[in-house]
Amino acid sequence: MTAKDCGNHGKTRRIQARRCCACLLVFNFILLLTILLVWAILQPTKPKFILQDATVYAFNVTPNLLTSSFQVTLSSRNPNDKIGVYYDKLDVYAVYRNQQITLRTQIPPTYQGHKDINVWSPYIYGNSVPVSPFNAESLSQDQSSGTVMLLIKADGRVRWKVGTFITGRYHFYVRCPAYITFGSRSTGIVVGNNAVKYHFSIFVVSGQNCLGDLKFNNTSSTKLVRWDECIFGYLWEGVAYNDASVIGQNLTKESINDGLDHSSSHLGHLCLQNLSLSYNKFSSPQFNMLKNLSSFDLSNSGFAGQIPIEISCLTSYASSNVSEFKELYLDSVKVSPQRNEWSRGLPSSQSNIRVLSILLYHPSGHLDSSLILSFNMFKNLTQIDLTHNNLTSQISPTHWEKLLNLVRLHDLR
């Protein structure tokens, strides 16, 4: 073989190597592009776990040992439209301050279909579990104060199913806080001999039952329209909850136009503290049932004239004659320019409102400075926002003389 032939063989091998590298790069590019497209189309979301309740059968603390026994109810919802989930392994156990206090209880393998909800009620227990001195002291203090915070953990492996394709196994970890109360602070219900059941969420109703007579545009709504897709109310978007009570609802831009009058009687028992109805269009509804509100947002909600008189009933009393209603947002609400009219629906002079916002109340009109005199009824105001209201006259310093706590006044132009 001549030197020329050897050179040609070397050149051929280099060309083949380049072609292999190019094919490999093209294959990897197509594979990555396919994965990205599938991900974008399917938009996979992790299952959502909720700790519904826990029944405590035993919780005995000695200086160095803890004996506990629980039955917990965990619910898992698969929010995906086209992806199923195989739970190949799922271990549930309890933890106090990063120390495992019960044995692991294994839940049988199961499959969860699209939009399905699975509910498990495993028993978890630990007999005479040694507790570190630091945790033992903290546990005694927590129990004496009336509240012990545990973590109910679930560790396992899952596989994703898309059509006939099933992925490999992935680890997942779930952490659910459980507040166990004792003594005079106990919120549990006695269900048997020395057994106490604690509910951590209050809804087991369908979405449409909770919606009541609310009328809204289904094509524009992003939250209310989905409330009927799951069983448990604490999974609904826009709902905030604490322990066993719903404390907040964000219904901003939900295209609500009617029906709040009839639904408020249902909302009244939800212990709502924060409610946002901004960017909706409806007439004056009945708000008087929402006794526990401390923050209320009616910005850009279509009201005109007098503030709804029912707002005067929004008083959550921490003690006699002391209102806890603290924030009121009325941006772009067309309030009456007469100071004796617009505020007629607001709480009394004992109100504890601290933040008042009336931003751009009437784009085509002007806000008379005499209206500010009515703000004196809110003796605890710390912040006022009257931006873009085209004040028509000079504001006298006497207008603010009773607002002794005012620390921030936004642009009055």
SULBELCOR-V996450 format. One record per residue. N is the residue number from 0. RES is the residue in one letter. OMEGA is omega in radians with two decimals (none if undefined). NEAR is the number of other ideal C-beta (glycine too) atoms within 8 Angstrom. D_CENTER is the distance of its C-alpha to the mean C-alpha in whole Angstrom. Layout:
n/res/omega/near/d_center
N/RES/OMEGA/NEAR/D_CENTER
N/RES/OMEGA/NEAR/D_CENTER
//
This chain:
n/res/omega/near/d_center
0/M/-3.09/3/79
1/T/3.10/5/79
2/A/3.14/5/77
3/K/3.13/6/76
4/D/3.11/8/75
5/C/3.12/9/73
6/G/3.13/8/71
7/N/3.11/8/70
8/H/3.13/8/68
9/G/3.12/8/66
10/K/3.13/8/65
11/T/3.13/8/64
12/R/3.12/8/62
13/R/3.12/8/60
14/I/3.13/8/60
15/Q/3.11/8/58
16/A/3.11/8/56
17/R/-3.13/8/55
18/R/3.11/8/54
19/C/3.12/8/52
20/C/3.14/8/50
21/A/3.12/8/49
22/C/3.13/8/49
23/L/3.11/8/46
24/L/3.12/8/44
25/V/3.13/8/44
26/F/3.13/8/43
27/N/3.12/8/40
28/F/3.14/8/39
29/I/3.14/8/39
30/L/3.13/8/37
31/L/3.12/8/35
32/L/3.11/8/35
33/T/3.12/8/34
34/I/3.13/8/31
35/L/3.13/8/30
36/L/3.12/8/30
37/V/3.12/9/29
38/W/-3.13/9/26
39/A/-3.11/7/25
40/I/-3.07/6/26
41/L/-3.10/11/24
42/Q/-3.09/7/21
43/P/3.13/8/21
44/T/3.14/6/17
45/K/3.05/5/17
46/P/-3.13/11/16
47/K/-3.13/8/13
48/F/3.09/10/14
49/I/3.00/13/12
50/L/-3.08/13/15
51/Q/-3.11/11/15
52/D/3.07/11/18
53/A/3.06/14/21
54/T/-3.09/12/25
55/V/3.10/14/27
56/Y/3.12/8/30
57/A/3.05/9/32
58/F/-3.02/10/30
59/N/-3.08/7/34
60/V/2.95/10/34
61/T/-3.07/6/38
62/P/-3.07/4/38
63/N/-3.06/7/38
64/L/3.11/10/37
65/L/3.03/15/34
66/T/-3.08/11/34
67/S/3.11/14/31
68/S/-3.10/11/30
69/F/2.81/13/27
70/Q/-3.09/10/26
71/V/3.08/14/22
72/T/3.12/11/20
73/L/3.03/17/18
74/S/3.13/12/17
75/S/3.13/13/17
76/R/3.06/13/16
77/N/-3.05/14/18
78/P/-3.03/7/16
79/N/3.14/13/19
80/D/-2.99/6/22
81/K/-3.07/7/25
82/I/3.03/12/24
83/G/-3.09/12/25
84/V/2.98/13/24
85/Y/3.03/13/27
86/Y/-3.12/14/26
87/D/-3.14/9/29
88/K/3.14/8/28
89/L/3.13/11/26
90/D/-3.12/11/26
91/V/3.13/15/24
92/Y/-3.10/12/25
93/A/-3.10/15/24
94/V/3.01/12/24
95/Y/3.13/12/24
96/R/3.07/7/24
97/N/3.08/3/25
98/Q/3.12/9/28
99/Q/-3.07/6/28
100/I/3.08/12/29
101/T/3.01/13/29
102/L/3.07/7/31
103/R/3.05/8/29
104/T/-3.07/11/29
105/Q/3.09/8/29
106/I/-3.12/11/28
107/P/3.10/4/30
108/P/-3.11/7/30
109/T/3.09/8/28
110/Y/3.13/8/27
111/Q/-3.11/12/24
112/G/-3.12/7/25
113/H/3.08/9/23
114/K/-3.12/10/20
115/D/3.06/8/21
116/I/3.05/10/19
117/N/3.13/9/21
118/V/3.11/9/21
119/W/3.12/11/23
120/S/-3.10/7/24
121/P/2.98/10/26
122/Y/3.05/7/28
123/I/-3.05/16/28
124/Y/3.04/10/31
125/G/-3.09/13/33
126/N/3.09/5/36
127/S/3.13/7/37
128/V/3.10/11/35
129/P/-3.13/6/36
130/V/3.13/14/34
131/S/-3.11/7/35
132/P/-3.13/7/36
133/F/3.14/6/33
134/N/3.11/11/31
135/A/3.11/13/33
136/E/3.13/8/33
137/S/-3.14/9/29
138/L/3.11/14/29
139/S/3.12/9/32
140/Q/3.13/8/30
141/D/-3.13/10/27
142/Q/3.11/10/28
143/S/3.13/6/30
144/S/3.05/6/27
145/G/-3.11/10/26
146/T/3.06/10/23
147/V/-3.13/12/23
148/M/3.09/9/20
149/L/2.99/11/20
150/L/3.00/11/19
151/I/-3.05/17/19
152/K/3.06/12/20
153/A/3.11/12/21
154/D/3.14/9/23
155/G/3.13/12/25
156/R/-3.13/10/27
157/V/2.97/12/26
158/R/3.13/12/28
159/W/3.14/12/26
160/K/3.10/12/29
161/V/-3.05/11/29
162/G/3.08/5/32
163/T/-3.11/3/35
164/F/3.12/6/34
165/I/-3.10/8/32
166/T/3.00/9/31
167/G/-3.09/4/32
168/R/3.09/8/30
169/Y/3.05/9/27
170/H/3.00/7/25
171/F/-3.07/9/22
172/Y/-3.13/7/20
173/V/3.12/9/17
174/R/-3.14/7/16
175/C/3.11/12/14
176/P/3.09/9/15
177/A/3.14/14/17
178/Y/3.14/10/18
179/I/-3.07/13/21
180/T/-3.07/12/23
181/F/3.01/9/27
182/G/-3.09/6/29
183/S/-3.13/4/29
184/R/-3.07/8/25
185/S/3.07/9/24
186/T/-3.10/7/22
187/G/3.13/10/23
188/I/3.12/7/26
189/V/-3.07/7/29
190/V/3.14/7/30
191/G/3.11/5/33
192/N/3.10/3/35
193/N/3.09/6/33
194/A/-3.12/10/30
195/V/-3.11/11/27
196/K/3.14/12/24
197/Y/3.08/15/20
198/H/3.14/9/18
199/F/3.05/11/14
200/S/-2.96/12/12
201/I/-3.03/9/14
202/F/2.89/9/14
203/V/-3.08/5/17
204/V/3.13/8/18
205/S/-3.09/7/18
206/G/-3.07/13/16
207/Q/3.06/7/19
208/N/-3.11/7/20
209/C/-3.13/12/17
210/L/3.12/11/18
211/G/-3.11/10/21
212/D/3.12/8/23
213/L/3.10/11/21
214/K/-3.10/7/23
215/F/-3.12/12/21
216/N/-3.08/7/23
217/N/-3.10/6/22
218/T/-3.12/4/23
219/S/-3.10/9/21
220/S/3.09/11/17
221/T/-3.10/8/15
222/K/-3.08/12/12
223/L/-3.08/12/14
224/V/-3.11/8/17
225/R/-3.09/10/15
226/W/-3.09/13/14
227/D/-3.05/8/17
228/E/-3.12/6/17
229/C/-3.08/11/15
230/I/-2.94/6/16
231/F/-3.05/13/13
232/G/-3.11/14/11
233/Y/3.04/11/8
234/L/-3.05/8/9
235/W/3.09/12/8
236/E/-3.13/6/7
237/G/-3.14/8/6
238/V/3.07/10/5
239/A/-3.11/9/4
240/Y/3.13/11/6
241/N/-3.06/5/9
242/D/-3.04/7/12
243/A/-3.06/7/13
244/S/2.98/9/12
245/V/-3.05/14/9
246/I/-3.11/11/9
247/G/3.02/11/8
248/Q/3.09/13/8
249/N/-3.12/9/9
250/L/3.13/12/12
251/T/3.06/10/14
252/K/3.11/8/17
253/E/3.10/12/16
254/S/3.07/10/20
255/I/-3.13/15/20
256/N/-3.11/9/24
257/D/2.99/8/24
258/G/-3.13/11/24
259/L/3.11/12/21
260/D/-3.05/8/24
261/H/-3.11/8/24
262/S/-3.07/12/21
263/S/3.10/14/20
264/S/3.08/9/22
265/H/-3.11/9/19
266/L/-3.02/11/16
267/G/-3.09/9/19
268/H/-3.08/5/18
269/L/3.12/10/14
270/C/-3.10/8/15
271/L/3.05/13/13
272/Q/-3.12/10/13
273/N/-3.13/12/12
274/L/3.09/12/12
275/S/3.10/9/13
276/L/-3.07/11/16
277/S/3.10/13/18
278/Y/2.96/7/20
279/N/-3.10/14/20
280/K/3.09/7/24
281/F/3.11/11/25
282/S/-3.05/6/27
283/S/3.11/5/27
284/P/3.12/10/25
285/Q/3.14/9/25
286/F/-2.95/13/22
287/N/-3.14/8/24
288/M/-3.05/9/22
289/L/-2.96/12/19
290/K/-2.96/9/21
291/N/-3.09/9/18
292/L/2.99/14/17
293/S/3.08/10/17
294/S/-3.04/9/16
295/F/-3.11/12/17
296/D/3.10/11/17
297/L/-3.07/11/20
298/S/3.08/13/21
299/N/-3.05/8/23
300/S/3.04/12/22
301/G/3.10/8/26
302/F/3.08/13/27
303/A/3.09/6/31
304/G/-3.10/8/33
305/Q/3.01/10/32
306/I/-3.10/13/29
307/P/-3.05/10/28
308/I/-3.10/8/29
309/E/3.13/12/27
310/I/-3.13/13/25
311/S/3.13/10/27
312/C/-3.10/8/26
313/L/-3.08/14/23
314/T/3.06/10/24
315/S/-2.99/12/22
316/Y/3.01/9/25
317/A/3.00/5/25
318/S/-3.02/5/28
319/S/3.04/4/31
320/N/3.08/5/31
321/V/-3.10/9/28
322/S/3.10/12/25
323/E/3.11/11/22
324/F/-2.89/15/21
325/K/-3.03/9/21
326/E/3.12/11/20
327/L/-3.13/12/21
328/Y/-3.09/11/21
329/L/-3.11/13/24
330/D/3.13/12/24
331/S/2.98/9/27
332/V/-3.06/14/27
333/K/-3.11/8/31
334/V/3.12/14/31
335/S/3.13/7/35
336/P/3.12/11/37
337/Q/-3.01/6/39
338/R/-3.13/12/37
339/N/-3.10/6/38
340/E/-2.98/9/37
341/W/-3.04/13/33
342/S/-3.07/10/32
343/R/-3.11/9/33
344/G/-3.11/10/30
345/L/3.14/11/28
346/P/-3.07/11/28
347/S/-3.07/7/32
348/S/3.11/6/33
349/Q/-3.11/8/31
350/S/-3.13/12/28
351/N/-3.13/10/26
352/I/-3.10/15/24
353/R/-3.13/10/24
354/V/3.12/11/23
355/L/-3.12/12/25
356/S/3.05/11/24
357/I/-3.04/12/27
358/L/3.07/12/27
359/L/-3.00/9/30
360/Y/-3.12/12/30
361/H/-3.04/11/33
362/P/-3.07/5/34
363/S/-3.07/3/37
364/G/-3.11/7/38
365/H/3.10/9/38
366/L/-3.13/14/37
367/D/-3.09/10/40
368/S/3.13/11/40
369/S/3.12/7/41
370/L/-3.10/10/37
371/I/3.12/11/36
372/L/-3.13/8/38
373/S/3.13/10/36
374/F/-3.10/11/33
375/N/3.11/10/35
376/M/-3.14/10/34
377/F/-2.99/11/31
378/K/-3.10/10/32
379/N/3.14/9/29
380/L/3.04/14/28
381/T/-3.07/9/28
382/Q/3.08/12/27
383/I/3.09/11/28
384/D/3.12/9/27
385/L/-3.06/12/30
386/T/3.03/10/30
387/H/-3.13/7/33
388/N/3.05/13/34
389/N/3.12/8/38
390/L/-2.96/12/39
391/T/-3.11/7/42
392/S/-3.11/7/44
393/Q/-3.13/4/44
394/I/3.14/10/42
395/S/3.09/5/44
396/P/-3.13/6/43
397/T/3.12/5/43
398/H/-3.04/11/40
399/W/-2.93/9/38
400/E/-3.13/7/40
401/K/-3.13/6/38
402/L/-3.01/11/35
403/L/-3.10/5/35
404/N/-3.09/9/32
405/L/-3.13/11/31
406/V/-3.11/5/31
407/R/3.11/7/30
408/L/-3.07/6/31
409/H/-3.09/9/30
410/D/-3.11/6/33
411/L/-3.07/9/35
412/R/none/6/36
//
